[in-house]
């Protein structure tokens, strides 16, 4: 089931010459194969491909709010979010840093964690959508400990890994080079790892991020924890951009999303690759069924 403007979906399908059988969402009706169920939410103003209009900012947030409310209430088994243009919401006067942060605040989750996976490689983030200059200050013992605990719990819950093995990156080049290239490894990361390491959570680090992704090193771990967004995600996206999926851990609902942004330059052209969105929907479906 999709939350969207039904008229918009039909118009885009016609423009691209795609067959589309759209049906209005009916929660009481049994699923019908071969069609697409749409919970119609009308746009504020007509949409032009590749040109977001701030007048639709409240509409975009409304879609997300309806989806979250329905998932929390058990109406929907999981939430799959499409890419959102953050600048659109901010231009509309709506403070929005990202889905992860919004969903954490909306659901009362104290510490949501962003994890991307291609099915084998799993990369989680200690900090998410922050300017690089703010990462060091945001990387505190309390936040790092919470991230590792949520990551460990998520690996147990969703992937059935009883004793997760996690490779923890350092923040600085060469993991700080013994303090010569930064002290966050000695001051923050290493003490947290020493405090949490045990039979149920097997932690290694801080490790140099430029070598932790070597295949023979990765083979010994179930997940990698990167310290910031662009430390870990470029590696995963290089390896599996068309099939990688983002999973938000630590929420009271199941949420997945594609691993990429809005690609406005491809909007309406028919050249955008839907592989990651398809993978996100398939993973959400599999995990939801597994939870039952």
C-alpha positions in Angstrom: 0.0 0.0 0.0 1.2 3.5 -0.9 0.5 6.9 0.6 0.5 9.4 -2.2 -1.5 11.6 -4.5 -3.4 9.1 -6.7 -3.7 11.6 -9.5 0.0 12.3 -9.5 0.9 8.6 -9.7 -1.5 8.0 -12.6 -0.1 11.1 -14.4 3.5 10.0 -14.0 2.6 6.4 -15.2 1.0 7.9 -18.3 4.0 10.2 -18.9 6.4 7.2 -18.7 4.2 4.8 -20.6 4.0 2.4 -17.7 0.9 0.2 -17.0 -0.6 1.1 -13.6 -3.7 -0.3 -12.0 -4.4 1.9 -9.0 -7.0 1.1 -6.4 -8.1 3.2 -3.4 -6.9 1.8 -0.1 -9.5 -0.1 1.8 -8.3 -1.5 5.1 -11.2 -3.9 5.3 -10.6 -5.4 1.8 -8.5 -8.4 1.1 -5.3 -7.8 -1.0 -5.8 -8.1 -4.7 -2.8 -9.3 -6.8 -1.8 -7.3 -9.8 -2.7 -3.9 -8.6 -1.5 -1.0 -6.5 -3.4 0.1 -3.4 -3.2 3.9 -2.8 -4.2 5.8 0.3 -5.0 9.0 -1.5 -3.5 12.2 0.0 -3.9 15.1 -2.3 -1.1 17.6 -3.1 -1.4 21.2 -2.1 -0.2 22.4 -5.5 0.5 20.5 -8.8 3.9 18.9 -8.9 6.4 19.3 -11.6 9.1 16.6 -12.0 12.4 17.7 -10.5 11.2 21.0 -9.1 10.1 20.7 -5.5 7.6 23.4 -4.4 7.8 24.6 -0.8 4.0 24.9 -0.8 3.9 21.1 -0.7 6.2 21.0 2.3 3.3 20.4 4.8 1.9 17.8 2.5 5.2 15.8 2.5 5.3 15.9 6.3 1.6 15.0 6.5 2.3 11.8 4.4 5.0 10.8 6.9 2.8 11.6 9.9 -0.1 9.5 8.5 2.3 6.6 7.8 3.9 6.7 11.3 0.5 6.9 13.0 -0.8 4.0 11.0 2.2 1.9 11.7 2.2 2.6 15.4 -1.4 1.7 15.6 -0.9 -1.6 13.9 -2.7 -0.7 10.7 0.5 -1.2 8.7 3.1 -3.8 9.4 6.1 -1.7 8.5 7.0 1.7 7.1 9.0 2.2 3.9 9.9 5.8 3.3 10.9 7.2 -0.1 13.7 9.8 -0.3 12.7 13.2 0.9 14.1 16.6 -0.2 15.1 18.1 3.1 15.6 21.5 1.6 11.9 21.5 0.5 10.7 21.1 4.1 13.2 23.7 5.5 12.2 26.2 2.8 8.6 25.7 3.9 9.6 26.7 7.4 9.6 23.1 8.8 12.8 22.2 10.6 13.8 18.8 9.3 17.3 17.2 9.5 16.3 13.7 8.3 13.9 10.8 8.6 16.0 9.1 11.3 15.9 12.1 13.6 12.3 12.9 12.9 11.1 9.3 13.5 13.1 9.2 16.8 11.4 12.3 18.0 7.9 11.4 16.7 7.9 7.9 18.3 9.6 8.9 21.5 12.7 6.7 20.7 15.5 7.9 22.8 18.3 6.8 20.5 17.5 5.7 16.9 20.4 4.3 14.9 20.9 4.4 11.2 22.1 1.1 9.6 22.5 0.3 5.9 22.9 -3.2 4.5 23.2 -4.9 1.2 22.2 -8.2 2.7 25.7 -9.2 3.9 27.6 -6.0 4.7 26.0 -3.9 7.5 27.2 -0.4 8.3 25.8 1.6 11.2 26.5 5.2 12.2 27.4 6.7 15.5 26.3 10.2 14.2 24.0 10.9 11.3 23.2 14.1 9.5 25.6 16.6 11.0 28.1 19.0 9.6 31.6 17.4 9.9 32.8 20.1 12.3 30.1 19.1 14.8 30.9 15.3 14.8 33.6 15.3 17.5 31.5 17.2 20.0 28.5 14.9 19.3 30.6 11.8 19.8 30.2 11.4 23.6 30.7 8.3 25.8 26.9 8.3 26.5 25.9 8.6 22.9 28.4 6.0 21.7 27.4 3.5 24.4 23.7 4.0 23.5 24.5 3.5 19.8 26.3 0.2 20.4 23.6 -1.1 22.7 20.9 -0.3 20.1 23.0 -1.8 17.3 23.6 -5.0 19.3 19.9 -5.3 20.1 18.9 -4.7 16.5 21.3 -7.4 15.2 19.8 -9.8 17.7 16.2 -8.9 16.9 16.2 -8.6 13.1 19.1 -10.8 12.1 19.1 -13.4 14.8 22.8 -12.9 15.8 23.0 -13.9 19.4 26.4 -12.4 20.1 27.1 -9.7 17.5 30.6 -9.0 16.4 31.0 -5.3 15.7 34.0 -3.5 14.2 34.1 0.0 15.6 35.9 2.6 13.5 38.1 5.3 14.9 37.2 8.9 14.2 40.6 10.2 13.0 43.0 8.9 10.3 44.8 5.7 11.5 42.4 5.7 14.5 44.3 8.6 15.9 47.8 7.2 15.6 48.2 6.8 19.3 46.9 10.3 20.0 49.1 12.1 17.4 46.2 12.6 15.0 43.5 13.2 17.6 42.4 11.9 21.0 38.8 10.9 20.5 39.9 7.3 20.2 41.6 7.3 23.6 39.3 9.7 25.3 35.9 8.4 24.1 35.8 5.3 21.9 38.3 2.9 23.7 36.8 3.4 27.2 33.3 2.7 25.9 34.4 -0.4 24.1 36.2 -1.7 27.2 33.1 -1.1 29.3 30.7 -2.9 27.0 32.8 -5.7 25.6 31.5 -9.1 26.7 30.2 -12.5 25.6 26.9 -11.0 24.3 28.5 -8.0 22.5 31.9 -8.6 20.9 33.5 -5.3 20.1 36.8 -4.6 18.3 38.4 -1.1 18.0 38.9 1.6 17.5 40.0 0.4 14.1 41.4 2.5 11.2 38.4 3.2 8.9 40.6 2.9 5.8 41.4 -0.8 6.4 38.4 -2.1 8.3 36.5 -2.5 5.0 39.1 -4.8 3.5 37.2 -8.1 2.8 39.4 -10.3 4.9 38.9 -8.0 7.9 35.1 -7.7 7.3 34.8 -11.4 7.3 35.3 -11.5 11.0 32.4 -9.1 11.8 28.6 -8.9 11.6 28.5 -5.1 11.4 30.7 -2.0 11.2 30.1 1.1 13.3 31.3 4.2 11.5 31.7 7.4 13.4 30.0 9.7 10.9 27.9 9.6 7.7 30.5 9.8 5.0 33.0 7.6 6.8 31.1 4.4 6.2 28.4 4.9 3.7 30.5 5.6 0.6 32.0 2.1 0.9 28.6 0.4 1.1 27.1 2.5 -1.7 30.1 1.8 -3.9 29.6 -1.9 -3.3 25.8 -2.1 -3.6 24.1 1.2 -4.5 21.3 -0.4 -6.4 20.3 -2.9 -3.7 21.3 -1.4 -0.3 18.7 -0.6 2.2 18.6 1.7 5.3 17.0 0.3 8.4 16.3 2.5 11.5 17.1 0.6 14.6 15.8 1.5 18.1 12.3 2.5 17.0 9.0 1.0 18.2 8.2 0.3 14.6 9.9 -1.3 11.6 11.2 1.2 9.1 13.3 0.8 6.0 14.2 3.1 3.1 16.4 3.3 0.0 20.0 4.1 0.4 19.9 7.2 -1.8 18.4 10.7 -2.1 15.9 12.3 -4.4 17.9 12.5 -7.6 16.0 15.5 -8.9 17.9 15.4 -12.2 16.3 12.0 -13.0 12.8 12.9 -11.9 10.2 12.2 -14.6 12.8 10.8 -17.1 12.2 7.1 -16.5 16.0 6.6 -16.0 16.0 6.3 -12.2 16.8 2.9 -10.9 14.1 1.7 -8.4 16.3 -1.2 -7.2 17.0 0.2 -3.7 13.4 1.1 -3.1 12.3 -2.4 -4.2 14.9 -3.9 -1.9 13.7 -1.7 1.0 10.1 -2.9 0.5 11.2 -6.6 0.2 13.3 -6.4 3.4 10.5 -4.7 5.3 8.1 -7.4 4.2 10.5 -10.2 5.2 11.3 -8.7 8.6 7.7 -8.0 9.3 6.7 -11.6 8.6 9.7 -12.8 10.6 8.5 -10.8 13.6 5.1 -12.6 13.5 
